Amino acid sequence: MALDLAYRAVCWLAFYFQLALFLQCVLVASAAGIMVAPLLRVVRRQMSINWVSAQVMRILTEHVLGISVDIDGAENLFRANDRACIIVANHQSLLDIIWLAWVFPRRAVIVANMFLRRLPVLGWFMRLGGNLFVQQGDKASVAALFERSLHHLEHQRTSIVMFPEGRRNPSETGTLLDFKKGAFFLAYCTRAPIIPIAVQCTYPLFSWSLLRFRRNCVIRVRILTPIATDTLTEDAIPALIAGTRTDIQMACNALSAVAQSGT
């Protein structure tokens, strides 16, 4: 009993110590974005605020948290630096912030839940970076998001990062939720290419219920071949959604298998 209590206490301390370090990394990276925002506005590079913050987060997570990201297919992301794209990925846990920092394009914004907008420091930075917020279930908020997304893609040549599952999905097996239509209908309206990103199941690396937050680990990410939408019809959107979900799921399974094998 005493040994079990001692083990639980050590796990509790290790988890919250790593979590505290993670939150400090987020705050420092956000503060960096806030500090460079005035300069980037002056030189008309406001849409690079997120990228600057991502680079800081990337350095901090690697050297402070001991977490790195292995990226397969990085060449497929270069298109997002040439023209506005819609980037879709599976959404799992706090670790999404880490791998996003490693793949974030120079000109991109992210669609996030409205509650993040109200947070001090992080919310301030996200607003300065031009990121988009949505209140789930609020039709007016969803409609406003669609209009702002159109503006970013068509007038500001800025890519958008979206999570088509619609919410965080901390699955123990990495099984994806059904994809929502939004990102794909947006691609149909703007003819922007879709860049799918698959991330391994991160449950073995992070779990609130098990108080697990691994150090000295690797998150495996695969950037799939961009999907052209120049000839996409509205009737073909359901097939595109299903096909993209299948491709991401298969890639997630493959990455998770590699992670489990330790190769």
Disulfide bonds with the S-S distance in Angstrom:
none
